[in-house]
């Protein structure tokens, strides 16, 4: 091999070695990301193993029954509990927020809702009723609700008498509306000054029905459970309320285990593929290094012979 050819070959080998080293580094970085991904999968599974929930003792059936607490269960009539944010806003579902918005939008009159006049009180009660009708029947008028229940037109009295809704539910709907209204910005609603319907915190349906989410939300310190007492709503906890307890939550354990096994198998498959690629890179790099040394030695010998020839 001539000097020029040897030099060209040496440059080619050097370029290829650089490519192999770069590829090896990329594979190593990918393996690091896989390790991070594996840790996340393990942490998610560990969280499922350690999941906890609040429970309370329910006596409504005449017998003591342990029930998992969720935001939804606390919003039901007669529960006596509610979840609020650290700034006092009630936590509600998307449907409740939509019902509240609909109730506000249904009555755009130029009135103050602070109860200054009988007209104002009636205006407030009408909006309050729409909220309950939306939540229970998905309608905005007593006429529509009575038609659904098959009774003559009337108010809550007719609907309660029909057995389609209980007075406890009506009271709960009224209380929910009033709490959200009182916590909202402003006190009037007219075309010039619209009340800001922000007196609540909205959570998605999955969180609304998830006991683990409730436990984590309270443990984070951003939310608190309150109980209705003769003195109003007061914060409560497992240390002050014997009805509330903490238990392990294995509701999603089977799904979490299946997801963990599936994700781990995918990661292991990717890792084996990367290991094989890394092995191929190491083999090629070793062969290139050997050839590099050989060509470099050949060039060195040619240079030595040339000096000897002209010396």
C-alpha positions in Angstrom: 0.0 0.0 0.0 1.4 3.4 -1.0 1.9 6.3 1.3 -1.1 8.2 -0.1 -3.4 5.2 0.0 -2.3 4.5 3.6 -2.9 8.0 4.7 -6.4 8.0 3.1 -7.2 4.7 4.8 -6.0 6.1 8.2 -8.4 9.1 7.8 -11.3 6.8 6.9 -10.6 4.6 9.9 -10.4 7.6 12.2 -13.7 9.0 10.9 -15.4 5.6 11.4 -14.0 5.3 14.9 -15.4 8.7 15.8 -18.8 7.6 14.5 -18.7 4.4 16.5 -17.7 6.3 19.7 -20.5 8.8 19.1 -23.0 6.0 18.6 -21.7 4.3 21.7 -22.2 7.5 23.7 -25.8 7.8 22.4 -26.6 4.2 23.4 -25.1 4.9 26.9 -27.3 8.0 27.2 -30.4 6.1 26.1 -29.6 3.4 28.8 -29.4 6.2 31.4 -32.9 7.4 30.3 -34.1 3.9 30.5 -32.8 3.6 34.1 -34.7 6.8 34.9 -37.8 5.4 33.3 -37.4 2.2 35.3 -37.2 4.2 38.5 -40.4 6.1 37.6 -42.2 2.8 37.0 -41.0 1.4 40.3 -42.0 4.6 42.1 -45.4 4.5 40.6 -45.9 0.8 41.7 -44.5 1.6 45.2 -47.0 4.5 45.5 -49.8 2.0 44.6 -48.5 -0.4 47.3 -48.4 2.4 49.9 -51.7 4.0 48.8 -54.0 5.1 51.7 -57.5 6.4 52.0 -59.8 8.0 54.5 -62.8 6.0 55.7 -65.7 6.9 57.9 -68.3 5.0 59.8 -71.8 5.2 58.2 -74.8 4.5 60.4 -77.5 5.5 57.9 -78.5 1.8 57.3 -79.0 1.2 61.0 -75.7 -0.7 61.2 -72.1 0.5 61.4 -70.6 0.4 57.9 -67.1 1.5 56.9 -67.2 3.6 53.7 -64.3 5.0 51.7 -64.3 8.8 51.7 -64.2 10.6 48.3 -65.0 14.2 47.3 -68.1 12.8 45.8 -69.3 10.9 48.9 -68.7 14.1 50.9 -70.9 16.1 48.5 -73.9 13.7 48.9 -76.9 14.8 51.0 -76.5 14.1 54.7 -72.7 13.3 54.7 -71.9 16.2 57.0 -68.4 16.5 55.4 -66.9 18.6 52.7 -63.4 19.2 51.2 -62.2 22.8 50.9 -58.9 24.3 49.7 -56.5 26.1 52.1 -58.2 29.4 51.2 -61.7 28.1 52.0 -63.0 27.3 48.5 -65.2 24.2 48.3 -63.9 21.4 46.0 -66.5 20.3 43.4 -66.7 18.3 40.2 -66.9 19.6 36.7 -70.7 18.9 36.6 -71.3 20.9 39.7 -69.3 23.8 38.4 -71.4 23.7 35.1 -74.6 23.6 37.1 -73.5 26.6 39.2 -72.5 28.5 36.0 -75.9 27.7 34.5 -77.7 28.9 37.6 -75.9 32.2 37.6 -76.4 32.7 33.8 -80.1 31.9 34.1 -80.9 35.0 36.1 -79.3 38.1 34.7 -81.4 40.7 36.5 -80.3 44.1 37.9 -80.4 43.0 41.5 -78.2 42.8 44.5 -78.0 39.2 45.9 -77.1 40.3 49.4 -80.8 39.9 50.4 -81.5 43.7 50.7 -85.0 43.4 49.3 -87.6 40.7 48.9 -87.0 40.9 45.1 -83.3 40.3 45.6 -84.0 37.3 47.9 -86.4 35.8 45.3 -83.8 36.3 42.6 -81.2 34.5 44.7 -83.7 31.6 45.4 -84.5 31.2 41.7 -80.8 30.8 40.8 -80.3 28.5 43.8 -83.2 26.3 42.5 -81.7 26.1 39.0 -78.5 24.7 40.5 -80.4 21.9 42.3 -82.5 21.2 39.2 -79.4 21.0 37.1 -77.7 18.7 39.5 -80.6 16.3 40.0 -82.5 16.4 36.7 -80.2 18.2 34.2 -82.9 20.9 33.6 -83.3 24.6 34.4 -87.0 24.8 35.4 -89.5 23.2 37.7 -91.8 22.8 34.8 -89.3 20.5 33.0 -88.5 18.6 36.2 -92.2 18.0 37.0 -92.7 16.7 33.5 -89.9 14.3 34.0 -91.3 13.1 37.3 -94.9 12.9 36.0 -96.4 15.3 38.4 -98.4 18.5 38.1 -96.4 21.7 37.9 -95.0 23.1 41.2 -91.8 23.5 43.1 -89.6 21.3 45.2 -92.6 20.2 47.3 -94.2 18.5 44.2 -90.9 16.9 43.3 -90.2 15.7 46.9 -93.7 14.3 47.1 -93.1 12.3 43.8 -90.3 10.5 45.5 -87.8 11.5 42.8 -85.8 13.7 45.2 -85.5 13.9 48.9 -85.7 17.0 51.1 -82.2 16.2 52.3 -80.9 16.4 48.7 -82.7 19.7 48.2 -81.2 21.0 51.4 -77.7 19.8 50.2 -78.1 21.4 46.8 -79.2 24.7 48.4 -76.2 24.6 50.8 -73.7 23.9 48.0 -75.0 26.8 45.9 -74.9 29.2 48.9 -71.4 28.2 49.9 -70.1 28.6 46.3 -71.9 31.9 45.9 -70.7 33.4 49.2 -67.1 32.4 48.3 -67.3 34.0 44.8 -66.0 37.5 44.0 -68.5 40.3 44.2 -72.1 40.3 45.4 -74.1 41.5 42.4 -75.1 40.1 39.1 -76.3 42.4 36.3 -75.3 43.3 32.8 -72.9 45.9 34.1 -71.3 44.0 37.0 -71.2 40.2 36.6 -70.4 38.1 39.7 -67.1 36.1 39.3 -68.1 32.5 39.7 -64.8 31.5 41.3 -65.9 30.4 44.8 -64.8 26.8 44.2 -62.0 24.5 43.0 -62.8 22.1 40.2 -61.4 18.6 40.0 -61.8 16.1 37.2 -64.2 13.2 37.6 -61.4 10.7 38.2 -60.1 12.6 41.2 -63.6 13.4 42.4 -64.3 9.6 42.8 -60.8 8.6 43.9 -60.2 8.0 47.7 -56.4 8.0 47.2 -56.5 11.4 45.6 -58.5 12.7 48.5 -55.9 11.3 51.0 -53.0 12.8 49.1 -54.7 16.1 48.7 -55.3 16.5 52.4 -51.8 15.2 53.3 -50.3 17.8 51.0 -51.7 20.5 53.2 -53.4 22.2 50.2 -56.8 20.9 51.2 -58.7 20.1 54.4 -61.8 18.1 55.4 -64.5 20.0 57.3 -67.4 18.7 59.3 -70.7 20.4 59.8 -71.4 21.2 63.5 -73.9 23.3 65.4 -71.3 26.0 65.3 -70.9 25.8 61.5 -68.2 24.1 59.4 -65.1 23.1 61.3 -61.9 21.4 60.2 -61.7 17.8 61.3 -59.1 15.0 61.1 -58.4 11.4 62.2 -56.9 12.7 65.4 -60.1 14.7 66.4 -62.8 12.6 64.8 -63.3 8.9 65.8 -65.5 8.3 62.8 -62.7 9.0 60.3 -59.8 6.5 59.9 -56.9 5.8 57.6 -56.7 2.5 55.8 -54.6 1.0 53.0 -56.2 1.4 49.6 -55.7 -1.7 47.4 -58.4 -0.6 44.9 -56.0 -0.1 42.0 -53.3 -2.5 43.2 -54.1 -5.3 40.6 -54.0 -2.7 37.7 -50.8 -1.1 39.1 -49.1 -4.5 39.3 -50.1 -5.4 35.7 -48.9 -2.0 34.5 -45.6 -2.4 36.4 -45.0 -5.9 34.9 -45.9 -4.7 31.3 -43.7 -1.5 31.6 -40.8 -3.4 33.1 -40.9 -6.0 30.3 -40.8 -3.2 27.7 -37.9 -1.6 29.4 -36.0 -4.9 29.7 -36.6 -5.6 26.0 -35.2 -2.1 25.0 -32.2 -2.6 27.3 -31.3 -6.0 25.8 -31.5 -4.4 22.3 -29.2 -1.6 23.4 -26.8 -4.0 25.1 -26.6 -6.0 21.8 -26.0 -2.7 19.9 -23.3 -1.7 22.4 -21.6 -5.0 22.0 -21.5 -4.6 18.2 -20.1 -1.1 18.6 -17.4 -2.4 21.0 -16.5 -5.2 18.5 -16.3 -2.8 15.6 -14.3 -0.3 17.6 -11.8 -3.0 18.6 -11.3 -4.1 15.0 -10.9 -0.5 13.8 -8.4 0.2 16.5 -6.3 -2.9 15.4 -6.5 -1.8 11.8 -5.6 1.8 12.8 -2.5 0.7 14.6 -1.5 -1.5 11.6 -1.9 1.3 9.0 -0.2 3.8 11.3 2.7 1.3 11.7 2.9 0.8 7.9 3.0 4.6 7.4 5.8 4.9 10.0 7.8 2.2 8.2 7.4 3.9 4.8 8.6 7.1 6.3 11.6 5.4 7.9 12.6 3.7 4.6 12.2 7.0 2.7 14.6 8.8 5.1 17.1 5.9 4.8 16.9 6.0 1.0 17.8 9.8 0.8 20.2 9.9 3.7 
